[in-house]
Amino acid sequence: MHVTITAVGPDHRGLADPIVHYVTQAGANLHEIQMYDRDTEQLFAMLVRMEWPEDQESISVLRERMTQIGEMKGLRIRVWSRDEYDRPPRIALCTTFRPEPSLAILRNIRDKQLAATVPVMIGNRNACRGIAEQFGVDFHNVGDDKGNPDNDRMVDLFDEYDVDYIVLARYMRLIPPRACWEYAGGRIINLHHGLLPSFPGFRPYQDAFSHHMLTYGATTHFIVPELDAGNQIIQQTAFTVPPGTPLKEVIARGESDNEPMCLAEGVRRVVDREVELHFHRVVSVK
């Protein structure tokens, strides 16, 4: 069974040893170990990706043992496997204003083009609450009156709804580093409304337009704890416009058609296990 363990907590000596010792003594085949030591934040984070011998010890027992180690070392440890339950993966959709990307995911699930479920939508604004209600999905607004999110509440909701993947469907806030570490290993998927790496940032349409581009696009990629740490692109889609096309028309076309299509196909590739994230790089697994 393919299992990912993440551990996050205050930094001090001897945090990794009991985790690695336990899983190796139990017969796990380790595929990847990454550790993040943030001196400025005095925060330790670790990821272990491995093949777990479920025939010798169940994942529930492993989770119990990791919880005990976490309590002893002051770490928050998560044990996750796509294979633990005989059900489609559960997705948390995170939104701000734009409804089209979330609608694309929900419609594809409804039309059986995406083998997943969405038990919860989380927003820092209420703009997409009606979509959640339309599809019978719980909606939680974690933002204040200015849209500033309660990130601790968001993480609690991820755990409460036992989600496998977090999809940032034009969620226009940064996920804090600690949450990225807690769900590292290819569990956070983001839609960026521009072609990476050429046009990052919050205004990719405007930036591309200022460079007199005729091709615009969107990128679906994994979020990783380290920015610019590798190639995390899952899917890119692009469209071309004639010279002289107004920026307003470019943005409308991108938001209504291209971005939803890009996100839906990117999420499908992850859910169908066509791609995974190994050592901060997207690899084909089929």
C-alpha positions in Angstrom: 0.0 0.0 0.0 1.3 3.4 -1.0 1.4 5.6 2.1 2.5 9.2 2.7 3.4 10.5 6.2 3.8 14.2 7.0 5.0 15.6 10.3 5.0 19.3 11.3 5.9 20.9 14.6 8.3 23.1 16.6 11.9 22.5 15.6 14.3 20.7 17.8 16.6 17.6 17.7 15.6 14.0 17.2 12.3 14.5 15.4 12.8 12.4 12.3 14.5 9.5 14.0 11.5 7.8 15.7 9.4 8.0 12.5 12.0 6.6 10.2 13.0 4.0 12.7 9.5 2.7 13.2 8.5 2.4 9.6 11.8 0.8 8.5 11.6 -1.7 11.4 8.1 -2.6 10.3 9.3 -3.4 6.9 8.3 -0.4 4.8 10.0 0.3 1.5 10.9 4.0 1.6 10.6 5.8 -1.7 11.1 9.4 -0.7 12.1 11.4 2.4 12.2 15.2 2.5 12.7 17.4 5.5 12.2 21.2 5.8 14.0 23.1 8.5 12.7 26.7 8.7 15.0 28.6 11.1 13.1 31.8 10.7 9.9 30.1 11.8 11.5 27.6 14.1 9.4 25.0 12.4 10.3 21.4 11.4 8.4 19.5 8.6 9.0 16.1 7.1 7.5 14.0 4.4 7.9 10.2 4.0 6.5 8.4 0.9 6.7 4.6 1.1 5.2 1.2 0.3 3.6 0.0 3.5 3.4 -3.8 4.3 -0.3 -3.8 5.1 -0.3 -7.6 5.4 1.9 -7.3 8.4 0.4 -4.2 10.0 -2.7 -2.3 9.1 -2.6 1.4 8.3 -4.9 2.1 11.3 -2.2 0.7 13.6 0.4 2.7 11.8 -1.6 5.9 12.3 -2.0 5.1 16.0 1.7 4.6 16.4 2.4 7.8 14.5 0.0 9.7 16.7 1.8 8.4 19.8 5.1 9.6 18.3 3.6 12.9 17.5 2.4 13.4 21.0 5.8 12.5 22.4 7.7 14.8 20.1 5.2 17.7 19.7 4.5 16.9 16.1 1.2 16.9 14.1 1.6 13.7 12.1 -0.8 12.7 9.2 -0.9 9.3 7.6 -2.6 9.2 4.2 -3.1 6.6 1.5 -5.4 6.7 -1.5 -5.8 2.9 -1.1 -7.0 3.0 2.5 -10.7 3.1 1.6 -12.7 1.5 -1.1 -14.3 4.8 -2.3 -13.6 7.6 -4.8 -11.2 10.2 -3.6 -12.7 13.1 -1.7 -12.0 16.7 -2.9 -12.2 19.9 -1.0 -12.9 22.8 -3.4 -11.5 26.2 -2.3 -13.0 29.3 -3.9 -13.0 33.1 -3.8 -15.1 34.8 -6.6 -15.0 32.9 -9.9 -17.5 30.1 -10.0 -16.6 28.5 -13.4 -13.7 26.2 -12.2 -15.7 24.7 -9.4 -18.7 24.2 -11.7 -16.5 22.3 -14.1 -15.4 19.9 -11.4 -18.9 19.4 -10.0 -20.4 18.9 -13.4 -17.8 16.4 -14.4 -18.5 14.4 -11.3 -22.2 14.6 -11.9 -21.7 13.4 -15.5 -19.3 10.6 -14.4 -16.4 12.1 -16.2 -14.5 12.5 -12.9 -14.4 9.6 -10.4 -14.4 11.7 -7.2 -16.7 13.3 -4.7 -16.8 16.8 -3.3 -18.0 16.7 0.4 -17.1 20.4 1.1 -16.5 23.7 -0.5 -14.5 26.3 1.4 -14.4 30.0 0.5 -12.9 33.2 1.9 -15.9 34.9 0.3 -19.6 33.8 -0.1 -19.6 34.2 -3.9 -19.7 30.4 -4.6 -22.1 29.4 -1.8 -25.0 29.1 -4.3 -23.0 26.6 -6.4 -22.4 24.4 -3.3 -26.1 24.6 -2.5 -27.1 23.7 -6.1 -25.0 20.5 -5.9 -25.8 19.6 -2.3 -22.3 20.3 -1.0 -21.5 21.7 2.4 -20.1 25.3 2.2 -18.0 27.1 4.8 -16.8 30.7 4.6 -13.5 31.0 6.5 -12.9 34.6 5.6 -13.6 37.8 7.5 -15.4 40.8 6.1 -12.2 41.6 4.0 -11.7 38.1 2.8 -8.8 37.3 5.1 -9.0 33.6 5.7 -8.8 31.7 9.0 -6.2 29.2 7.9 -6.4 27.1 11.1 -10.2 26.7 10.5 -9.6 25.7 6.9 -7.1 23.0 7.9 -9.6 21.7 10.6 -12.2 21.5 7.8 -9.9 19.5 5.6 -9.5 17.0 8.5 -13.2 17.1 9.5 -14.3 16.1 6.0 -11.4 13.6 5.6 -10.4 14.9 2.2 -7.8 13.3 -0.1 -7.1 16.3 -2.3 -7.4 20.0 -1.9 -8.2 21.9 -5.1 -7.7 25.6 -5.2 -10.3 26.5 -7.8 -9.3 30.1 -8.3 -8.8 30.5 -4.6 -7.2 33.9 -4.5 -5.2 33.6 -1.3 -1.9 32.0 -0.5 -2.0 28.7 1.4 0.4 29.2 4.3 3.6 27.1 4.3 2.6 25.0 7.3 -0.6 23.8 5.6 1.5 23.1 2.4 3.8 20.9 4.6 0.9 19.2 6.3 -0.6 18.1 2.9 2.7 17.7 1.0 3.2 14.9 -1.5 0.8 16.0 -4.2 -2.4 16.6 -2.3 -2.9 20.3 -3.1 -3.8 21.2 -6.7 -3.9 24.8 -7.8 -5.4 26.5 -10.9 -3.2 29.5 -12.1 -4.9 31.7 -14.6 -1.8 32.1 -16.8 0.9 30.1 -18.5 3.8 29.1 -16.2 6.6 29.8 -15.9 6.2 32.9 -18.2 3.4 34.6 -16.4 3.2 34.0 -12.6 1.6 36.4 -10.1 -1.9 37.7 -9.6 -2.3 39.5 -13.0 -1.1 37.1 -15.7 -3.7 38.2 -18.3 -2.6 41.8 -17.9 1.1 40.9 -17.9 0.7 38.8 -21.1 -1.3 41.5 -22.7 1.4 44.1 -21.9 3.9 41.9 -23.8 1.6 41.9 -26.9 1.0 38.1 -26.6 -1.5 36.5 -28.9 -1.6 33.2 -26.9 -3.0 33.0 -23.4 -3.5 30.1 -21.1 -3.9 28.5 -17.7 -1.9 26.0 -15.6 -2.9 23.3 -13.2 -0.1 22.4 -10.9 0.7 20.8 -7.6 1.5 23.2 -4.6 4.7 22.3 -2.9 6.2 23.7 0.3 9.3 25.1 -1.5 8.5 27.7 -4.1 10.1 27.1 -7.5 11.5 23.8 -6.2 10.9 21.9 -9.5 8.4 21.1 -12.2 5.0 20.7 -10.7 2.9 21.3 -13.8 0.1 18.8 -14.3 -1.8 20.4 -17.2 -1.7 23.5 -19.4 -4.3 24.7 -21.9 -4.0 27.7 -24.2 -6.0 29.7 -26.7 -5.0 32.2 -29.4 -6.6 35.5 -30.2 -6.3 37.8 -33.2 -4.2 40.9 -33.0 -6.1 43.8 -31.5 -8.3 41.7 -29.3 -9.3 43.8 -26.2 -8.0 42.6 -22.9 -11.5 42.4 -21.5 -12.4 39.9 -24.2 -9.3 37.9 -23.6 -10.0 37.6 -19.9 -13.7 36.7 -20.5 -12.7 33.9 -22.8 -10.0 32.6 -20.4 -12.2 32.7 -17.3 -15.4 31.2 -18.9 -13.8 28.4 -21.1 -10.1 27.9 -20.8 -9.5 27.9 -17.0 -12.3 25.5 -16.1 -11.2 23.1 -18.9 -7.6 23.2 -17.6 -8.5 22.5 -14.0 -11.0 19.7 -14.8 -8.4 17.9 -17.0 -5.7 18.4 -14.4 -7.8 17.1 -11.6 -8.8 14.1 -13.7 -5.2 13.2 -14.4 -4.5 13.2 -10.7 -7.6 11.3 -9.7 -7.1 8.7 -12.4 -3.5 8.3 -11.3 -2.0 9.2 -14.5 0.5 11.5 -12.7 1.9 11.8 -9.2 4.4 14.1 -7.4 7.7 12.5 -6.7 10.6 14.6 -5.3 8.8 17.8 -6.3 8.4 16.7 -9.9 5.4 15.4 -11.8 5.9 11.9 -13.0 3.8 9.6 -15.2 2.6 6.5 -13.3 0.8 4.8 -16.2 
